[in-house]
């Protein structure tokens, strides 16, 4: 049900009121036209002179940027996760024929074209080259496992009412559906699963550095009761929306099952019969006596 409480007559804005908006709209339209023209020129040039990007850069006053060797993942990051651009860069035309890729839009009003000048397929790195890196990874993994074991042991002592010598930082108020820096999703899940019937309560979780963090729950703030009127209103709107979607789906299923053909010529004839005044009539002359 809709209740009309007020009628406000339309007001025509003065030129001074809309001047800034008109200027902005005209600038956007002009920029869009220039971008479309430049995009078309870019498309043509990278195709016509496919063995270099320099002619394109010279014609459009651009700068060709070179990169060190990139992996597929690095190319994807460069293109803001645009899969189409990655596929174009690693296509046979690009890798083997060394042809320019087509310009691809990786962001609003942002086109990228690339040319691969050298390509080396992936291959295992020599052990001596990766020895130090493997050692660091193993050390980090071992340190993380030791920290997690020590953290779990201290958490067990706290839950038993003993003091393992843990120092806690400044208290923070957390909400289940609002992430906060320093509290990853796994930590929030453990904190809100802790038994809060007896405070303080304790929870622990692996942190982002691979170590182990312990949290002390000192107070639980109950959420306010929902507004009954607002809840009813939202429930009604959701119910209406679901009803419309079900009806639309039912009608669509009936249309899919039925063999219906529309005779447009008959519809036009029926329209002419229903509105004879709209039929075109040729004027007839009248002879005077």
Secondary structure, 3 states (H helix, E strand, C coil): CCCCCCCCCCCCCCHHHHHHHHHHHHHHHHHHHHHHHHHHHHHHHHHHCCCCCHHHHHHHCCCCCCCCCCCHHHHHHHCCCCHHHHHHHCCHHHHCCCCCCCCEEEECCEEECCCCCCCCCCCCCCHHHHHHHHHHHHHHHHHHHHHHHHHHHHHHHHHCCCCCCCCCCCCCCCECCECECCECHHHHHHHHHCCCCCCCEEEEEECCCCCEEEEEECCCCCCCCCCHHHHHHHHHHHHHHHHHHHHHHHHHHHHHHCCCCCCHHHHHHHHHHHCHHHCCCCCCCCCCC
